[in-house]
Amino acid sequence: MKRNKSEEVIFRALQQVETPEYDILSAVKAAQAKGTSAKKKYILPRGALLAACLAVVLVMGAAAVSLGGGWAQFFGTVPEKVITPVGVNVRSGDYTITLEETIVDQDGAAFLLSLKRTDGGVLEGEPELYDMWLEIKDNPANMGFHNQKPVRSEDGTTIYDCIQFQHDNKDVETLEGHELVISFAGIINDEWTEDENDSVRLETVSLASLAPVIKQAQVNFGIYADMENPDFVTAMDLLDAAAVSGTAPLHKHGESFSLAGGVLSQDGKTLALSLCGRREYFREGNYLIRCVDTAALTDTRTGERVDIDDGPWGSGDCNITLFALGRPLTLEDLPYLEATVEYDIVKYLSDEPFELAFTVADSGYRKEYTLNQQVDVGFARFGYRHNLHVTTLQISALNLRLSFDDIKSMEKEPLEYTPCKLIYDDGKEIPLRGGTSLGGVVERPEKQRYLTFLPVENVLLDPDRAVALQLGDTRIELK
């Protein structure tokens, strides 16, 4: 990919910027775990309208370093031979999005995308690609994907995004030959001034009109929801029975939402509030309103404020938020409280959806080693150690795959986890994590006989520098 002089300056400048390492895989897993808990926000199913489709075949295996500086912002050192240029683009409103380059292997991929104004002007605010969706076409989508913090070019005309994904579809042995589709719902501006935040996203509501439908329970309950605790269940049942939608309506974005009721603990130390409203997203100009939560309570007599300490959780058409009060209150105190509610809003720069579709031609650059060795491994979640006869090791920039042809369960050691690391020719050690795919092997040994490991730190593996793999006490020499 040929670059002009100004682009060279940008990329050299990007190479000099140092960013802290970020463990994106752990962050995504933590976010997913939080999203599946009882404390959740309503999420609108993704719309089916997609525009401006572009298809391109990626021919893998070519050596390329054209945007090495861009990759370096996300991963640090970039190994040779692993990058493949793409350079395809699509428009959304006044913006052009380009899939600049990719790094792939048989299990996943990393994409380097750029976002620019089509007229070449400086980007204003904090433009972001919005609502990404990635799938393997004609196959059930079962994958984890995540993106790192975007990087802005020195001249302010370009924002680079790095998106990674790891597929977990046991029926798709390799991505080679499969069409991948990456799509977005549009482009948003994530910059909010203090005035704009106050005027658009925050609203104050007096509890005076809500007080008649707030009941006091004859039990105590804490702010952390325990769905199996009988006292908590009793309190929430009382809240549901007393709640009346529309009792204290919100007005900033129509009257789609309202505070509907509440319950005060017997000791007056915990207050739960119910906020009801529409589940579907709706538009007001450039704003997309997704939901609203109660964020804080303020006593108008003293100015004392209590902020939310835990995320709201859904109950029917309502969100339930619990507050640990600074001092015990009675029902007579409630009319003097004000609730601060916060709207979850995104600000569109372009609401034109777009997608990029492409076929993975091969499994990218990797090194493969034939092995004949017994290895003992243990992963806490499976309860037992296992003895494997390993036969093949494949190393790509994104992960490491260890294949085997025999597995035997050994003694039960539920708390043990086998440490893993890749060792380079200069003695440097790269900690690895993974192996949890062993569960699929135990359950479906005829379908999957390999373990996948990922680097613990946010780095790319260098297949050409690897000389050994250490699994617990076993060292596997790579020759």
Beta strands, then each sheet from edge to edge (+ up, - down):
strand 1: 53-58
strand 2: 84-92
strand 3: 95-104
strand 4: 108-117
strand 5: 127-130
strand 6: 133-136
strand 7: 143-147
strand 8: 151-152
strand 9: 158-167
strand 10: 179-184
strand 11: 186-189
strand 12: 202-206
strand 13: 214-216
strand 14: 248-249
strand 15: 257-264
strand 16: 270-277
strand 17: 282-284
strand 18: 287-299
strand 19: 305-307
strand 20: 313-315
strand 21: 318-324
strand 22: 337-350
strand 23: 354-360
strand 24: 366-378
strand 25: 384-396
strand 26: 400-412
strand 27: 420-424
strand 28: 429-434
strand 29: 450-455
strand 30: 466-471
strand 31: 474-477
sheet 1: 1+ 23+ 10- 6+
sheet 2: 2+ 3- 4+ 9- 7+
sheet 3: 2+ 3- 4+ 9- 8+
sheet 4: 5+ 11- 22+ 12-
sheet 5: 5+ 11- 22+ 18- 17+
sheet 6: 5+ 11- 22+ 18- 19+
sheet 7: 13+ 15+ 14-
sheet 8: 13+ 15+ 16- 21+ 20-
sheet 9: 24+ 25- 26+ 29- 28+ 27- 30+ 31-
end
